[in-house]
């Protein structure tokens, strides 16, 4: 059961949802779409850096029971908060219900990641906080009433279609990190000119 819940935060689902949000945003303001992409990419870079440091270099903080930031939790929290807030604002004024729903989806994903033994509590807490930060920083500058270039019903159908098609698939990022991180860390640690 926990694995199925965790899937709502997998990059194979959340990145297509994030791209759908970017497409909706680009219909009215390409700068908002770019801002969303940059914020999400920065957070993914932070998560990826912790995973590379742990998988390749063995760097962790054992005193805090912390190895890596939970990417599933970060993606679930940021992407679902933005998607549900945008969708809510397309139907009704206000951001709060969509934000609350998205943050709850992220929290449920965090709980699932702990119970399926993928992460520790500190790892999912940091993932949830990073995802919430990305979503709230983005949504601070987003006014759904002003940005309503898409039909709310079409947006809802698009979100359901993308979710239905992408749910249950797994993005290969973790395998790539596990495979290539040791080489990257060896290159960084090697004396100049001796890498790879």
NULUMZA-396531 format. One record per atom (N, C-alpha, C): residue number from 1; z, x, y; atom name; residue in one letter. Coordinates in steps of 0.2 Angstrom, whole numbers. Example, Ala and Ser with C-alpha at 12.3 -4.5 7.8 and 13.67 -1.06 7.14 Angstrom:
<recs>
> 1;39;66;-28;N;A
> 1;39;62;-22;CA;A
> 1;39;66;-16;C;A
> 2;35;64;-11;N;S
> 2;36;68;-5;CA;S
> 2;39;64;0;C;S
</recs>
This chain:
<recs>
> 1;0;4;-6;N;X
> 1;0;0;0;CA;X
> 1;0;4;6;C;X
> 2;4;10;6;N;X
> 2;5;14;12;CA;X
> 2;-2;17;14;C;X
> 3;-5;19;9;N;X
> 3;-12;23;10;CA;X
> 3;-17;18;13;C;X
> 4;-17;12;11;N;X
> 4;-21;7;14;CA;X
> 4;-20;5;21;C;X
> 5;-13;5;23;N;X
> 5;-11;5;30;CA;X
> 5;-13;11;34;C;X
> 6;-12;17;31;N;X
> 6;-14;23;34;CA;X
> 6;-21;23;36;C;X
> 7;-26;20;32;N;X
> 7;-33;20;33;CA;X
> 7;-35;17;40;C;X
> 8;-30;13;43;N;X
> 8;-32;11;50;CA;X
> 8;-32;16;55;C;X
> 9;-29;22;53;N;X
> 9;-29;28;58;CA;X
> 9;-34;33;56;C;X
> 10;-37;32;51;N;X
> 10;-42;38;49;CA;X
> 10;-48;38;54;C;X
> 11;-50;45;55;N;X
> 11;-55;46;60;CA;X
> 11;-62;42;58;C;X
> 12;-63;41;51;N;X
> 12;-69;37;49;CA;X
> 12;-69;30;52;C;X
> 13;-63;28;53;N;X
> 13;-63;21;56;CA;X
> 13;-62;21;64;C;X
> 14;-57;26;66;N;X
> 14;-55;26;73;CA;X
> 14;-61;29;78;C;X
> 15;-64;34;75;N;X
> 15;-70;36;79;CA;X
> 15;-75;32;81;C;X
> 16;-78;28;76;N;X
> 16;-83;23;77;CA;X
> 16;-80;17;82;C;X
> 17;-74;16;81;N;X
> 17;-71;11;86;CA;X
> 17;-71;14;93;C;X
> 18;-69;20;94;N;X
> 18;-69;24;100;CA;X
> 18;-76;24;103;C;X
> 19;-81;25;99;N;X
> 19;-88;25;101;CA;X
> 19;-90;18;104;C;X
> 20;-88;13;100;N;X
> 20;-89;6;102;CA;X
> 20;-86;5;109;C;X
> 21;-80;7;110;N;X
> 21;-77;6;117;CA;X
> 21;-81;10;122;C;X
> 22;-83;16;120;N;X
> 22;-87;20;125;CA;X
> 22;-93;17;127;C;X
> 23;-96;14;122;N;X
> 23;-103;10;123;CA;X
> 23;-101;4;128;C;X
> 24;-96;0;127;N;X
> 24;-94;-5;131;CA;X
> 24;-93;-3;138;C;X
> 25;-89;3;139;N;X
> 25;-88;6;145;CA;X
> 25;-94;8;149;C;X
> 26;-99;11;145;N;X
> 26;-105;14;148;CA;X
> 26;-109;9;151;C;X
> 27;-108;2;149;N;X
> 27;-112;-3;151;CA;X
> 27;-111;-4;159;C;X
> 28;-105;-3;161;N;X
> 28;-103;-4;168;CA;X
> 28;-102;2;172;C;X
> 29;-99;7;169;N;X
> 29;-97;13;172;CA;X
> 29;-97;19;167;C;X
> 30;-102;23;168;N;X
> 30;-102;29;163;CA;X
> 30;-97;34;164;C;X
> 31;-94;34;170;N;X
> 31;-88;39;171;CA;X
> 31;-82;37;167;C;X
> 32;-81;30;167;N;X
> 32;-75;28;163;CA;X
> 32;-76;30;155;C;X
> 33;-83;29;153;N;X
> 33;-84;31;146;CA;X
> 33;-83;38;145;C;X
> 34;-85;42;150;N;X
> 34;-84;50;149;CA;X
> 34;-77;51;150;C;X
> 35;-73;48;154;N;X
> 35;-66;49;154;CA;X
> 35;-62;47;148;C;X
> 36;-64;42;145;N;X
> 36;-61;40;138;CA;X
> 36;-63;45;133;C;X
> 37;-69;48;133;N;X
> 37;-71;53;128;CA;X
> 37;-68;59;129;C;X
> 38;-67;61;135;N;X
> 38;-63;68;137;CA;X
> 38;-56;67;135;C;X
> 39;-53;62;137;N;X
> 39;-46;61;135;CA;X
> 39;-45;61;127;C;X
> 40;-49;58;124;N;X
> 40;-48;57;116;CA;X
> 40;-50;64;113;C;X
> 41;-55;67;116;N;X
> 41;-57;74;113;CA;X
> 41;-51;79;114;C;X
> 42;-48;79;120;N;X
> 42;-43;83;122;CA;X
> 42;-37;82;117;C;X
> 43;-35;76;116;N;X
> 43;-29;75;111;CA;X
> 43;-31;77;104;C;X
> 44;-38;76;102;N;X
> 44;-40;78;95;CA;X
> 44;-40;86;95;C;X
> 45;-41;89;100;N;X
> 45;-41;96;100;CA;X
> 45;-34;99;99;C;X
> 46;-29;95;102;N;X
> 46;-22;97;102;CA;X
> 46;-20;96;94;C;X
> 47;-21;90;92;N;X
> 47;-20;89;85;CA;X
> 47;-23;94;80;C;X
> 48;-29;96;81;N;X
> 48;-33;100;77;CA;X
> 48;-30;107;78;C;X
> 49;-28;109;84;N;X
> 49;-25;116;84;CA;X
> 49;-19;117;80;C;X
> 50;-14;111;80;N;X
> 50;-8;112;76;CA;X
> 50;-10;112;68;C;X
> 51;-15;109;67;N;X
> 51;-17;109;59;CA;X
> 51;-20;116;57;C;X
> 52;-24;119;62;N;X
> 52;-27;125;61;CA;X
> 52;-21;130;60;C;X
> 53;-17;130;65;N;X
> 53;-11;135;65;CA;X
> 53;-7;135;59;C;X
> 54;-6;128;56;N;X
> 54;-2;128;50;CA;X
> 54;-6;130;44;C;X
> 55;-12;127;43;N;X
> 55;-16;128;37;CA;X
> 55;-19;135;37;C;X
> 56;-20;138;42;N;X
> 56;-23;145;42;CA;X
> 56;-18;150;43;C;X
> 57;-13;149;47;N;X
> 57;-9;155;49;CA;X
> 57;-2;154;47;C;X
> 58;0;148;44;N;X
> 58;6;146;41;CA;X
> 58;12;145;47;C;X
> 59;9;144;53;N;X
> 59;14;143;58;CA;X
> 59;17;135;58;C;X
> 60;23;135;58;N;X
> 60;27;128;58;CA;X
> 60;33;129;62;C;X
> 61;37;124;63;N;X
> 61;43;124;66;CA;X
> 61;48;121;61;C;X
> 62;51;124;56;N;X
> 62;55;121;51;CA;X
> 62;61;118;53;C;X
> 63;64;121;58;N;X
> 63;70;119;61;CA;X
> 63;70;112;64;C;X
> 64;63;110;65;N;X
> 64;62;103;68;CA;X
> 64;58;99;62;C;X
> 65;58;101;56;N;X
> 65;54;98;51;CA;X
> 65;47;96;53;C;X
> 66;44;101;57;N;X
> 66;37;100;60;CA;X
> 66;32;105;58;C;X
> 67;27;102;55;N;X
> 67;21;107;54;CA;X
> 67;15;105;58;C;X
> 68;13;99;58;N;X
> 68;7;97;62;CA;X
> 68;8;90;65;C;X
> 69;4;89;71;N;X
> 69;4;82;74;CA;X
> 69;0;78;69;C;X
> 70;3;72;68;N;X
> 70;-1;67;64;CA;X
> 70;-7;64;68;C;X
> 71;-13;66;65;N;X
> 71;-19;64;68;CA;X
> 71;-21;57;67;C;X
> 72;-19;54;61;N;X
> 72;-20;47;60;CA;X
> 72;-16;43;65;C;X
> 73;-9;45;66;N;X
> 73;-5;41;71;CA;X
> 73;-8;42;78;C;X
> 74;-10;48;80;N;X
> 74;-13;49;87;CA;X
> 74;-19;45;88;C;X
> 75;-24;45;83;N;X
> 75;-30;41;84;CA;X
> 75;-28;34;83;C;X
> 76;-24;31;79;N;X
> 76;-23;24;78;CA;X
> 76;-20;22;85;C;X
> 77;-15;25;87;N;X
> 77;-11;23;93;CA;X
> 77;-16;23;99;C;X
> 78;-20;28;100;N;X
> 78;-24;29;106;CA;X
> 78;-30;24;106;C;X
> 79;-34;24;100;N;X
> 79;-40;20;100;CA;X
> 79;-38;13;99;C;X
> 80;-34;11;95;N;X
> 80;-32;3;95;CA;X
> 80;-29;1;101;C;X
> 81;-25;5;105;N;X
> 81;-22;2;111;CA;X
> 81;-28;1;116;C;X
> 82;-32;6;117;N;X
> 82;-38;5;121;CA;X
> 82;-42;-1;119;C;X
> 83;-44;-1;113;N;X
> 83;-49;-6;110;CA;X
> 83;-46;-13;111;C;X
> 84;-40;-14;109;N;X
> 84;-37;-21;109;CA;X
> 84;-35;-23;117;C;X
> 85;-33;-18;121;N;X
> 85;-32;-20;128;CA;X
> 85;-39;-22;131;C;X
> 86;-44;-18;130;N;X
> 86;-51;-20;133;CA;X
> 86;-53;-27;130;C;X
> 87;-52;-28;124;N;X
> 87;-54;-34;121;CA;X
> 87;-50;-40;124;C;X
> 88;-43;-39;125;N;X
> 88;-39;-44;128;CA;X
> 88;-41;-46;135;C;X
> 89;-42;-40;139;N;X
> 89;-44;-41;146;CA;X
> 89;-51;-45;146;C;X
> 90;-55;-44;141;N;X
> 90;-62;-47;141;CA;X
> 90;-61;-55;141;C;X
> 91;-55;-57;138;N;X
> 91;-54;-64;137;CA;X
> 91;-49;-67;142;C;X
> 92;-44;-63;144;N;X
> 92;-39;-65;149;CA;X
> 92;-37;-60;153;C;X
> 93;-34;-61;159;N;X
> 93;-32;-56;163;CA;X
> 93;-26;-53;161;C;X
> 94;-25;-47;163;N;X
> 94;-19;-43;160;CA;X
> 94;-20;-38;155;C;X
> 95;-16;-33;155;N;X
> 95;-17;-28;150;CA;X
> 95;-11;-28;144;C;X
> 96;-5;-30;146;N;X
> 96;1;-29;142;CA;X
> 96;0;-32;135;C;X
> 97;-3;-38;134;N;X
> 97;-3;-40;127;CA;X
> 97;-7;-35;122;C;X
> 98;-13;-33;125;N;X
> 98;-17;-28;121;CA;X
> 98;-14;-22;120;C;X
> 99;-11;-19;125;N;X
> 99;-7;-13;125;CA;X
> 99;-1;-13;120;C;X
> 100;2;-19;120;N;X
> 100;8;-19;115;CA;X
> 100;5;-20;108;C;X
> 101;0;-23;107;N;X
> 101;-3;-24;100;CA;X
> 101;-5;-17;98;C;X
> 102;-9;-13;102;N;X
> 102;-11;-7;100;CA;X
> 102;-6;-2;99;C;X
> 103;-1;-2;103;N;X
> 103;5;3;102;CA;X
> 103;9;1;95;C;X
> 104;9;-6;93;N;X
> 104;12;-8;87;CA;X
> 104;8;-6;81;C;X
> 105;1;-6;82;N;X
> 105;-3;-4;76;CA;X
> 105;-2;4;75;C;X
> 106;-2;8;81;N;X
> 106;0;15;80;CA;X
> 106;7;16;77;C;X
> 107;12;12;78;N;X
> 107;18;13;75;CA;X
> 107;18;11;68;C;X
> 108;14;6;66;N;X
> 108;14;4;59;CA;X
> 108;10;10;55;C;X
> 109;5;13;58;N;X
> 109;2;18;55;CA;X
> 109;7;24;54;C;X
> 110;11;25;59;N;X
> 110;16;31;59;CA;X
> 110;20;30;53;C;X
> 111;23;24;52;N;X
> 111;28;22;47;CA;X
> 111;24;23;40;C;X
> 112;18;21;40;N;X
> 112;14;22;33;CA;X
> 112;13;29;32;C;X
> 113;12;34;37;N;X
> 113;11;41;36;CA;X
> 113;17;44;33;C;X
> 114;23;42;35;N;X
> 114;29;44;33;CA;X
> 114;30;42;26;C;X
> 115;29;36;24;N;X
> 115;31;33;18;CA;X
> 115;26;35;12;C;X
> 116;20;37;15;N;X
> 116;15;40;9;CA;X
> 116;16;47;9;C;X
> 117;21;50;12;N;X
> 117;23;57;12;CA;X
> 117;18;62;14;C;X
> 118;14;60;19;N;X
> 118;9;64;23;CA;X
> 118;12;68;28;C;X
> 119;17;65;32;N;X
> 119;20;68;38;CA;X
> 119;27;66;38;C;X
> 120;31;70;42;N;X
> 120;38;69;43;CA;X
> 120;39;65;49;C;X
> 121;45;62;50;N;X
> 121;46;58;56;CA;X
> 121;44;62;63;C;X
> 122;46;68;64;N;X
> 122;44;71;70;CA;X
> 122;37;72;71;C;X
> 123;33;73;66;N;X
> 123;26;74;66;CA;X
> 123;23;67;68;C;X
> 124;25;61;66;N;X
> 124;22;55;68;CA;X
> 124;24;53;75;C;X
> 125;30;55;76;N;X
> 125;33;53;83;CA;X
> 125;29;57;88;C;X
> 126;27;63;87;N;X
> 126;23;67;92;CA;X
> 126;16;64;92;C;X
> 127;13;62;86;N;X
> 127;7;59;86;CA;X
> 127;6;52;90;C;X
> 128;12;48;89;N;X
> 128;12;42;92;CA;X
> 128;12;43;100;C;X
> 129;17;48;102;N;X
> 129;18;49;109;CA;X
> 129;11;51;112;C;X
> 130;8;56;109;N;X
> 130;1;59;112;CA;X
> 130;-4;53;112;C;X
> 131;-4;49;107;N;X
> 131;-9;44;107;CA;X
> 131;-8;39;112;C;X
> 132;-1;37;113;N;X
> 132;1;32;119;CA;X
> 132;-1;35;125;C;X
> 133;0;42;126;N;X
> 133;-1;45;133;CA;X
> 133;-9;44;134;C;X
> 134;-13;46;129;N;X
> 134;-20;46;130;CA;X
> 134;-22;39;132;C;X
> 135;-20;34;129;N;X
> 135;-22;27;130;CA;X
> 135;-19;24;137;C;X
> 136;-13;26;138;N;X
> 136;-10;23;145;CA;X
> 136;-13;27;151;C;X
> 137;-15;33;150;N;X
> 137;-18;37;156;CA;X
> 137;-25;34;157;C;X
> 138;-29;33;151;N;X
> 138;-35;30;152;CA;X
> 138;-35;23;155;C;X
> 139;-30;18;152;N;X
> 139;-30;11;154;CA;X
> 139;-27;11;161;C;X
> 140;-24;16;164;N;X
> 140;-21;15;171;CA;X
> 140;-27;14;176;C;X
> 141;-33;18;174;N;X
> 141;-39;17;178;CA;X
> 141;-44;12;176;C;X
> 142;-42;8;171;N;X
> 142;-47;3;169;CA;X
> 142;-45;-4;171;C;X
> 143;-49;-7;174;N;X
> 143;-48;-14;176;CA;X
> 143;-53;-19;172;C;X
> 144;-51;-22;167;N;X
> 144;-55;-26;163;CA;X
> 144;-59;-32;167;C;X
> 145;-56;-34;172;N;X
> 145;-59;-40;176;CA;X
> 145;-65;-37;179;C;X
> 146;-64;-31;182;N;X
> 146;-70;-28;186;CA;X
> 146;-75;-25;181;C;X
> 147;-74;-24;175;N;X
> 147;-78;-20;170;CA;X
> 147;-81;-25;165;C;X
> 148;-82;-31;167;N;X
> 148;-84;-36;162;CA;X
> 148;-91;-37;161;C;X
> 149;-95;-32;158;N;X
> 149;-102;-32;158;CA;X
> 149;-104;-35;151;C;X
> 150;-99;-36;146;N;X
> 150;-101;-38;140;CA;X
> 150;-97;-44;138;C;X
> 151;-101;-48;134;N;X
> 151;-98;-55;132;CA;X
> 151;-92;-53;128;C;X
> 152;-86;-57;129;N;X
> 152;-80;-56;125;CA;X
> 152;-81;-57;118;C;X
> 153;-85;-62;116;N;X
> 153;-87;-64;109;CA;X
> 153;-91;-59;106;C;X
> 154;-96;-56;109;N;X
> 154;-100;-51;106;CA;X
> 154;-95;-45;105;C;X
> 155;-91;-43;110;N;X
> 155;-86;-37;109;CA;X
> 155;-82;-38;103;C;X
> 156;-79;-44;102;N;X
> 156;-75;-46;96;CA;X
> 156;-79;-45;90;C;X
> 157;-85;-47;90;N;X
> 157;-89;-47;84;CA;X
> 157;-91;-40;82;C;X
> 158;-93;-36;87;N;X
> 158;-94;-29;87;CA;X
> 158;-88;-25;84;C;X
> 159;-82;-26;86;N;X
> 159;-76;-23;84;CA;X
> 159;-75;-25;77;C;X
> 160;-76;-31;75;N;X
> 160;-75;-33;68;CA;X
> 160;-80;-30;63;C;X
> 161;-86;-30;65;N;X
> 161;-91;-27;61;CA;X
> 161;-90;-19;60;C;X
> 162;-89;-16;66;N;X
> 162;-87;-9;65;CA;X
> 162;-81;-7;60;C;X
> 163;-76;-11;61;N;X
> 163;-70;-11;57;CA;X
> 163;-71;-12;50;C;X
> 164;-75;-17;49;N;X
> 164;-77;-19;42;CA;X
> 164;-81;-14;38;C;X
> 165;-86;-11;42;N;X
> 165;-90;-6;39;CA;X
> 165;-86;0;38;C;X
> 166;-82;2;43;N;X
> 166;-79;9;42;CA;X
> 166;-72;9;39;C;X
> 167;-69;4;38;N;X
> 167;-62;4;35;CA;X
> 167;-63;6;28;C;X
> 168;-58;11;26;N;X
> 168;-58;13;19;CA;X
> 168;-61;20;18;C;X
> 169;-66;22;22;N;X
> 169;-69;28;22;CA;X
> 169;-64;34;24;C;X
> 170;-66;40;22;N;X
> 170;-61;45;24;CA;X
> 170;-66;51;28;C;X
> 171;-63;53;34;N;X
> 171;-67;58;37;CA;X
> 171;-65;65;34;C;X
> 172;-69;69;33;N;X
> 172;-68;76;30;CA;X
> 172;-65;81;34;C;X
> 173;-62;79;40;N;X
> 173;-59;84;44;CA;X
> 173;-53;88;41;C;X
> 174;-49;85;37;N;X
> 174;-43;89;34;CA;X
> 174;-46;94;29;C;X
> 175;-51;92;25;N;X
> 175;-54;97;20;CA;X
> 175;-57;103;24;C;X
> 176;-60;101;30;N;X
> 176;-64;107;33;CA;X
> 176;-58;111;36;C;X
> 177;-53;109;39;N;X
> 177;-47;113;42;CA;X
> 177;-44;117;36;C;X
> 178;-43;114;30;N;X
> 178;-40;118;25;CA;X
> 178;-45;124;22;C;X
> 179;-51;122;23;N;X
> 179;-56;127;20;CA;X
> 179;-57;133;25;C;X
> 180;-58;131;31;N;X
> 180;-60;136;36;CA;X
> 180;-54;139;41;C;X
> 181;-48;136;41;N;X
> 181;-43;139;45;CA;X
> 181;-41;146;43;C;X
> 182;-40;147;36;N;X
> 182;-38;154;34;CA;X
> 182;-43;159;37;C;X
> 183;-49;158;36;N;X
> 183;-54;163;39;CA;X
> 183;-53;164;46;C;X
> 184;-52;158;50;N;X
> 184;-52;159;57;CA;X
> 184;-45;163;59;C;X
> 185;-40;161;56;N;X
> 185;-34;165;57;CA;X
> 185;-34;172;55;C;X
> 186;-38;174;50;N;X
> 186;-39;181;48;CA;X
> 186;-43;184;53;C;X
> 187;-48;181;56;N;X
> 187;-52;184;61;CA;X
> 187;-48;185;67;C;X
> 188;-44;181;69;N;X
> 188;-40;181;75;CA;X
> 188;-35;187;74;C;X
> 189;-32;188;69;N;X
> 189;-27;193;67;CA;X
> 189;-30;200;66;C;X
> 190;-37;200;64;N;X
> 190;-40;206;63;CA;X
> 190;-41;211;69;C;X
> 191;-40;217;68;N;X
> 191;-42;222;74;CA;X
> 191;-49;221;76;C;X
> 192;-50;222;82;N;X
> 192;-56;220;85;CA;X
> 192;-62;223;81;C;X
> 193;-67;219;80;N;X
> 193;-73;221;77;CA;X
> 193;-73;220;69;C;X
> 194;-67;219;66;N;X
> 194;-66;218;59;CA;X
> 194;-66;211;57;C;X
> 195;-67;206;61;N;X
> 195;-67;199;59;CA;X
> 195;-73;197;55;C;X
> 196;-72;192;51;N;X
> 196;-77;188;47;CA;X
> 196;-80;194;43;C;X
</recs>
